[in-house]
Amino acid sequence: LTVKTERRDSVFDLYRVIVESIKRNDLTLQDGDVIVISSKFVSNAQGRIIDINKVKTSKQGIKISEKFQIQPQVSEIILRESDFIFGGIAGFVITSADNIMAPNAGIDKSNAKKGRIILYPSNPYKIAEELRRKIFLNMLIHVGVILADSRLMPFRVGTTGVAIACAGIE
């Protein structure tokens, strides 16, 4: 089932919004349910949105920009958000961010307002676990929580969903 919620542009209480959205959609959680949440929704809750015009580019950011044909400010954000850069192709830098392999450190321009970029959530595993625990402590229900992202796959039409963090699932 899909739980619809309103789009938000500022920091908010993720747990509260999820619970309110479930109630507003006339749904109830049961033991064994799995809640899948967009990583970008989590990032919005954390305020992980950057105005690209305020990013100052370093020499390394410019080097990455030229090598992978990416806007310098975007390259700088990728550099800042990455734990490790493996390589890439024109338009994409393959990185590790929070031990998650992701193109462009998981940043997203397509779901943000013009001139802004949404970053990956901070501590995604911790967020998934905190949500799982709050649901158990407040509702006495055991659920799984998955933070999901989408990826383009070479030579495939469409996108693929991937879990970037989970809790309550063996």
Disulfide bonds with the S-S distance in Angstrom:
none
